[in-house]
Amino acid sequence: MNAIAFRTNITKLLLDSRKVNWELEDLHEERDVHCDSAPSPEEISRRCLEIQKEWSPRERIKRAGAHGRTATWAPPVVSVCEME
């Protein structure tokens, strides 16, 4: 998508959003529904630990950010100022 088409789509979305009748009562009811069903931090931690127990050693390494790449050597960098 080029910049002109993108800008046109954004403009249409902004104009459409201005036409929506936002009722604050509706937003509060929606928030209350989601707040009641949201898990507590303890429940999230417990479930994360349950999931992590099922990981293989390879999966654990992958999730830790090590992808089996070996470190590569690079020559030392010397500043021109240090050469004088």
PAMAR-905327 format. One record per residue: y, x, z of N, C-alpha, C, O in turn; residue number from 1. Coordinates in pm, 1 decimal, padded with zeros to 6 digits. Layout:
N
SITE | Y | X | Z | Y | X | Z | Y | X | Z | Y | X | Z | NUM
...
END
This chain:
84
SITE | -00117.0 | 00085.7 | 00000.0 | 00000.0 | 00000.0 | 00000.0 | 00123.2 | 00090.3 | 00000.0 | 00133.8 | 00183.3 | 00079.9 | 1
SITE | 00213.3 | 00061.9 | -00088.3 | 00334.1 | 00144.0 | -00092.0 | 00435.8 | 00095.1 | 00010.5 | 00417.3 | -00009.2 | 00073.3 | 2
SITE | 00541.4 | 00170.6 | 00026.2 | 00640.2 | 00142.4 | 00130.2 | 00710.9 | 00008.9 | 00108.2 | 00740.1 | -00061.9 | 00204.5 | 3
SITE | 00738.1 | -00025.5 | -00015.0 | 00809.7 | -00151.0 | -00042.7 | 00722.2 | -00270.9 | -00007.0 | 00769.7 | -00366.0 | 00055.0 | 4
SITE | 00595.1 | -00266.9 | -00045.6 | 00504.1 | -00376.5 | -00012.5 | 00484.8 | -00385.7 | 00137.8 | 00478.7 | -00495.7 | 00192.8 | 5
SITE | 00475.2 | -00272.1 | 00204.6 | 00459.6 | -00271.6 | 00349.8 | 00580.2 | -00335.4 | 00417.6 | 00565.5 | -00418.9 | 00506.9 | 6
SITE | 00699.7 | -00295.5 | 00374.3 | 00821.4 | -00351.2 | 00432.6 | 00830.2 | -00501.2 | 00407.8 | 00872.7 | -00576.0 | 00495.9 | 7
SITE | 00790.6 | -00545.9 | 00289.3 | 00791.3 | -00688.6 | 00257.5 | 00696.0 | -00764.7 | 00348.4 | 00730.3 | -00871.5 | 00399.2 | 8
SITE | 00576.5 | -00710.4 | 00369.0 | 00479.6 | -00776.3 | 00457.7 | 00530.0 | -00782.9 | 00601.6 | 00513.9 | -00884.9 | 00668.5 | 9
SITE | 00590.4 | -00675.3 | 00648.8 | 00645.0 | -00674.3 | 00785.2 | 00755.6 | -00778.1 | 00798.5 | 00761.9 | -00850.3 | 00898.0 | 10
SITE | 00841.7 | -00785.4 | 00699.5 | 00951.1 | -00882.7 | 00702.6 | 00896.8 | -01024.9 | 00708.6 | 00947.2 | -01107.5 | 00784.7 | 11
SITE | 00793.6 | -01054.0 | 00628.5 | 00732.9 | -01188.2 | 00631.0 | 00672.0 | -01217.8 | 00767.5 | 00686.0 | -01328.7 | 00819.2 | 12
SITE | 00604.2 | -01118.5 | 00826.2 | 00544.7 | -01139.6 | 00958.1 | 00650.8 | -01166.8 | 01063.8 | 00632.4 | -01253.3 | 01149.5 | 13
SITE | 00760.4 | -01094.4 | 01058.5 | 00868.9 | -01117.1 | 01154.1 | 00929.3 | -01255.9 | 01138.7 | 00956.1 | -01323.9 | 01237.7 | 14
SITE | 00950.5 | -01297.7 | 01014.7 | 01005.4 | -01431.3 | 00992.2 | 00908.1 | -01539.5 | 01039.7 | 00950.1 | -01639.2 | 01098.4 | 15
SITE | 00778.1 | -01520.2 | 01014.5 | 00678.9 | -01617.6 | 01059.9 | 00672.8 | -01624.0 | 01212.0 | 00655.3 | -01731.6 | 01269.1 | 16
SITE | 00687.2 | -01509.1 | 01277.9 | 00678.6 | -01508.6 | 01424.2 | 00796.4 | -01581.6 | 01487.2 | 00785.1 | -01635.6 | 01597.3 | 17
SITE | 00908.6 | -01583.0 | 01417.9 | 01025.5 | -01654.6 | 01470.8 | 01006.9 | -01805.9 | 01464.3 | 01073.3 | -01879.8 | 01537.0 | 18
SITE | 00917.2 | -01852.1 | 01377.7 | 00892.7 | -01995.2 | 01363.1 | 00796.0 | -02049.5 | 01468.2 | 00786.9 | -02170.8 | 01487.1 | 19
SITE | 00724.6 | -01961.2 | 01536.0 | 00626.0 | -02005.0 | 01634.6 | 00698.9 | -02055.6 | 01758.2 | 00795.1 | -01994.0 | 01804.1 | 20
SITE | 00653.1 | -02166.7 | 01811.1 | 00711.4 | -02223.9 | 01931.5 | 00635.1 | -02169.1 | 02051.9 | 00528.7 | -02219.7 | 02087.7 | 21
SITE | 00689.9 | -02066.8 | 02112.8 | 00623.4 | -02003.4 | 02227.1 | 00658.1 | -02078.9 | 02354.2 | 00774.1 | -02082.1 | 02395.5 | 22
SITE | 00559.9 | -02138.3 | 02415.0 | 00579.9 | -02209.1 | 02540.9 | 00534.2 | -02119.0 | 02654.7 | 00420.9 | -02071.1 | 02653.7 | 23
SITE | 00619.5 | -02095.7 | 02751.0 | 00585.4 | -02005.4 | 02860.7 | 00467.5 | -02057.0 | 02942.2 | 00387.0 | -01978.0 | 02991.8 | 24
SITE | 00456.7 | -02188.3 | 02956.4 | 00345.9 | -02243.6 | 03032.6 | 00212.0 | -02208.1 | 02967.4 | 00114.9 | -02176.0 | 03035.9 | 25
SITE | 00208.7 | -02214.5 | 02835.4 | 00086.3 | -02180.3 | 02763.2 | 00048.9 | -02034.1 | 02786.3 | -00068.5 | -02001.6 | 02803.8 | 26
SITE | 00147.7 | -01947.3 | 02786.4 | 00120.6 | -01805.0 | 02806.3 | 00067.5 | -01778.4 | 02946.7 | -00023.0 | -01696.7 | 02963.8 | 27
SITE | 00122.7 | -01846.7 | 03048.0 | 00075.3 | -01826.9 | 03184.9 | -00068.1 | -01876.9 | 03200.9 | -00148.9 | -01813.2 | 03268.4 | 28
SITE | -00099.6 | -01990.3 | 03139.1 | -00236.3 | -02042.5 | 03147.0 | -00334.6 | -01946.8 | 03081.1 | -00443.7 | -01923.1 | 03132.8 | 29
SITE | -00295.6 | -01892.7 | 02967.9 | -00382.2 | -01797.6 | 02896.3 | -00405.1 | -01672.9 | 02980.7 | -00517.0 | -01622.1 | 02987.6 | 30
SITE | -00299.3 | -01623.3 | 03044.9 | -00311.3 | -01505.2 | 03130.5 | -00404.0 | -01532.8 | 03247.8 | -00485.5 | -01448.0 | 03284.1 | 31
SITE | -00391.9 | -01651.4 | 03307.3 | -00476.4 | -01685.1 | 03421.3 | -00623.6 | -01689.9 | 03381.8 | -00710.0 | -01648.4 | 03459.0 | 32
SITE | -00652.2 | -01739.7 | 03263.5 | -00790.3 | -01746.3 | 03217.3 | -00847.7 | -01605.8 | 03205.4 | -00960.5 | -01581.0 | 03247.8 | 33
SITE | -00771.3 | -01514.3 | 03148.4 | -00819.3 | -01377.4 | 03130.6 | -00825.1 | -01301.5 | 03262.2 | -00914.3 | -01218.8 | 03281.4 | 34
SITE | -00732.2 | -01327.6 | 03352.9 | -00732.0 | -01257.1 | 03480.4 | -00853.7 | -01293.5 | 03564.8 | -00908.0 | -01208.8 | 03635.7 | 35
SITE | -00896.2 | -01418.8 | 03557.4 | -01011.3 | -01460.0 | 03636.2 | -01140.0 | -01395.6 | 03587.5 | -01231.6 | -01371.9 | 03666.3 | 36
SITE | -01147.6 | -01367.0 | 03457.4 | -01271.4 | -01312.4 | 03403.4 | -01270.7 | -01160.2 | 03394.5 | -01371.7 | -01100.9 | 03356.5 | 37
SITE | -01160.7 | -01096.5 | 03428.0 | -01152.1 | -00951.0 | 03418.2 | -01232.9 | -00885.9 | 03530.6 | -01223.9 | -00928.3 | 03645.8 | 38
SITE | -01312.3 | -00782.6 | 03497.7 | -01390.1 | -00715.2 | 03601.6 | -01300.8 | -00628.2 | 03689.4 | -01194.6 | -00582.7 | 03646.8 | 39
SITE | -01344.9 | -00606.6 | 03810.3 | -01270.2 | -00521.1 | 03902.4 | -01294.6 | -00375.1 | 03865.0 | -01391.0 | -00345.7 | 03794.3 | 40
SITE | -01210.0 | -00283.4 | 03910.6 | -01231.9 | -00140.6 | 03882.1 | -01367.6 | -00091.2 | 03932.2 | -01430.0 | -00005.5 | 03869.6 | 41
SITE | -01412.9 | -00145.4 | 04045.2 | -01544.4 | -00105.7 | 04098.2 | -01656.9 | -00149.1 | 04004.9 | -01752.5 | -00074.9 | 03982.2 | 42
SITE | -01644.1 | -00272.2 | 03950.5 | -01745.6 | -00320.3 | 03856.7 | -01747.9 | -00236.9 | 03729.0 | -01854.5 | -00209.2 | 03674.1 | 43
SITE | -01630.5 | -00197.5 | 03682.5 | -01623.0 | -00114.4 | 03562.6 | -01688.3 | 00020.9 | 03587.8 | -01766.7 | 00068.2 | 03505.5 | 44
SITE | -01656.6 | 00083.7 | 03701.2 | -01715.7 | 00214.2 | 03734.2 | -01867.0 | 00204.9 | 03746.5 | -01939.2 | 00291.4 | 03696.9 | 45
SITE | -01914.9 | 00100.3 | 03812.2 | -02058.8 | 00083.0 | 03830.6 | -02129.3 | 00067.8 | 03696.2 | -02234.0 | 00128.0 | 03672.5 | 46
SITE | -02070.7 | -00013.1 | 03609.2 | -02131.4 | -00034.8 | 03477.1 | -02127.8 | 00091.9 | 03391.5 | -02222.2 | 00119.5 | 03317.5 | 47
SITE | -02020.3 | 00168.3 | 03401.3 | -02011.2 | 00295.2 | 03327.9 | -02120.7 | 00390.7 | 03372.2 | -02183.6 | 00456.0 | 03288.9 | 48
SITE | -02143.9 | 00399.3 | 03501.9 | -02249.7 | 00487.6 | 03551.7 | -02386.6 | 00441.3 | 03504.1 | -02471.7 | 00523.8 | 03470.9 | 49
SITE | -02408.9 | 00310.5 | 03500.4 | -02536.8 | 00258.5 | 03449.7 | -02558.0 | 00297.5 | 03304.3 | -02668.0 | 00336.2 | 03264.7 | 50
SITE | -02453.0 | 00287.2 | 03226.0 | -02462.9 | 00322.7 | 03083.8 | -02486.9 | 00472.1 | 03068.4 | -02570.4 | 00513.2 | 02987.7 | 51
SITE | -02415.0 | 00553.9 | 03144.6 | -02427.8 | 00698.6 | 03132.8 | -02565.7 | 00748.9 | 03175.5 | -02610.8 | 00852.8 | 03127.3 | 52
SITE | -02632.1 | 00677.7 | 03263.8 | -02767.6 | 00717.7 | 03304.6 | -02865.5 | 00711.1 | 03188.2 | -02966.0 | 00782.2 | 03187.7 | 53
SITE | -02837.3 | 00626.5 | 03089.6 | -02925.2 | 00609.3 | 02974.3 | -02901.6 | 00714.5 | 02866.4 | -02980.4 | 00724.0 | 02772.3 | 54
SITE | -02794.9 | 00793.7 | 02877.9 | -02763.4 | 00893.8 | 02776.5 | -02864.1 | 01008.2 | 02777.4 | -02911.6 | 01050.5 | 02882.8 | 55
SITE | -02895.2 | 01056.5 | 02659.9 | -02977.9 | 01176.6 | 02647.5 | -02887.8 | 01298.1 | 02672.3 | -02765.3 | 01286.5 | 02667.4 | 56
SITE | -02948.5 | 01415.4 | 02699.0 | -02865.7 | 01535.4 | 02716.1 | -02777.6 | 01562.7 | 02593.8 | -02663.4 | 01606.6 | 02607.1 | 57
SITE | -02831.7 | 01536.5 | 02475.4 | -02754.1 | 01558.4 | 02352.9 | -02633.5 | 01464.3 | 02347.7 | -02523.5 | 01506.1 | 02311.5 | 58
SITE | -02654.2 | 01338.3 | 02383.5 | -02544.7 | 01240.5 | 02385.2 | -02439.9 | 01279.9 | 02488.8 | -02320.2 | 01266.8 | 02463.5 | 59
SITE | -02483.4 | 01327.7 | 02604.3 | -02391.1 | 01369.3 | 02710.4 | -02301.7 | 01483.9 | 02661.1 | -02181.3 | 01484.2 | 02687.1 | 60
SITE | -02360.8 | 01581.7 | 02589.6 | -02283.8 | 01694.0 | 02535.6 | -02184.7 | 01643.7 | 02430.3 | -02069.1 | 01685.8 | 02426.5 | 61
SITE | -02232.3 | 01552.9 | 02345.4 | -02145.6 | 01497.1 | 02240.3 | -02026.6 | 01424.3 | 02301.0 | -01913.7 | 01440.1 | 02254.6 | 62
SITE | -02051.1 | 01345.5 | 02403.5 | -01943.7 | 01269.0 | 02466.5 | -01849.1 | 01358.0 | 02545.2 | -01734.5 | 01320.4 | 02569.5 | 63
SITE | -01895.9 | 01475.9 | 02585.3 | -01811.1 | 01570.0 | 02657.9 | -01716.2 | 01643.3 | 02563.8 | -01626.1 | 01714.0 | 02609.0 | 64
SITE | -01735.9 | 01626.7 | 02433.4 | -01646.2 | 01688.3 | 02337.7 | -01701.8 | 01812.5 | 02272.2 | -01638.9 | 01866.3 | 02181.1 | 65
SITE | -01817.5 | 01860.1 | 02315.1 | -01879.4 | 01977.0 | 02253.0 | -01970.5 | 01926.9 | 02141.9 | -02066.0 | 01853.7 | 02168.0 | 66
SITE | -01942.2 | 01965.3 | 02020.0 | -02018.2 | 01915.1 | 01905.8 | -02111.2 | 02020.8 | 01847.8 | -02147.0 | 02014.1 | 01730.2 | 67
SITE | -02150.1 | 02117.2 | 01928.3 | -02242.3 | 02217.4 | 01880.9 | -02177.5 | 02323.9 | 01795.3 | -02247.1 | 02404.9 | 01734.1 | 68
SITE | -02047.6 | 02325.5 | 01789.8 | -01978.8 | 02427.5 | 01712.4 | -01967.9 | 02553.7 | 01796.8 | -01938.0 | 02547.9 | 01916.1 | 69
SITE | -01991.8 | 02664.1 | 01735.3 | -01976.3 | 02789.9 | 01807.1 | -01832.9 | 02837.4 | 01792.1 | -01765.9 | 02806.8 | 01693.4 | 70
SITE | -01787.3 | 02911.6 | 01890.0 | -01651.8 | 02964.0 | 01885.5 | -01641.8 | 03068.5 | 01774.5 | -01735.1 | 03145.6 | 01751.9 | 71
SITE | -01530.8 | 03070.1 | 01707.5 | -01510.2 | 03167.9 | 01601.2 | -01412.9 | 03273.9 | 01649.3 | -01328.2 | 03248.8 | 01735.0 | 72
SITE | -01426.4 | 03392.5 | 01592.7 | -01339.8 | 03502.1 | 01629.9 | -01217.8 | 03503.2 | 01540.4 | -01228.2 | 03475.8 | 01420.8 | 73
SITE | -01103.2 | 03534.4 | 01596.3 | -00980.5 | 03549.7 | 01519.9 | -00917.7 | 03682.8 | 01560.5 | -00927.5 | 03723.0 | 01676.4 | 74
SITE | -00854.7 | 03749.8 | 01468.0 | -00792.2 | 03878.7 | 01503.4 | -00678.1 | 03857.8 | 01600.9 | -00615.6 | 03751.8 | 01600.6 | 75
SITE | -00650.1 | 03955.8 | 01683.3 | -00540.8 | 03940.8 | 01778.5 | -00405.4 | 03930.8 | 01706.5 | -00386.3 | 03989.9 | 01600.2 | 76
SITE | -00314.8 | 03857.5 | 01764.2 | -00182.5 | 03839.6 | 01707.0 | -00088.6 | 03937.8 | 01775.1 | -00083.2 | 03945.7 | 01897.8 | 77
SITE | -00014.7 | 04012.9 | 01693.7 | 00079.9 | 04110.2 | 01746.2 | 00218.0 | 04075.3 | 01695.6 | 00237.3 | 04052.7 | 01576.1 | 78
SITE | 00313.1 | 04070.8 | 01785.2 | 00450.6 | 04040.9 | 01748.9 | 00512.3 | 04162.2 | 01680.6 | 00478.2 | 04275.8 | 01713.3 | 79
SITE | 00601.6 | 04139.1 | 01587.5 | 00670.6 | 04248.5 | 01518.9 | 00753.7 | 04327.2 | 01619.3 | 00766.9 | 04448.9 | 01606.6 | 80
SITE | 00809.2 | 04260.3 | 01717.7 | 00890.2 | 04326.9 | 01819.1 | 00807.1 | 04428.4 | 01896.7 | 00859.0 | 04533.1 | 01935.6 | 81
SITE | 00681.3 | 04400.0 | 01919.6 | 00595.1 | 04490.5 | 01994.1 | 00557.6 | 04612.4 | 01913.2 | 00514.7 | 04712.5 | 01970.5 | 82
SITE | 00572.3 | 04607.6 | 01782.8 | 00530.7 | 04718.9 | 01698.4 | 00633.8 | 04832.2 | 01698.3 | 00598.4 | 04944.4 | 01662.2 | 83
SITE | 00756.4 | 04808.7 | 01736.1 | 00860.7 | 04911.9 | 01732.0 | 00852.1 | 05007.8 | 01846.4 | 00933.2 | 05099.8 | 01856.1 | 84
END
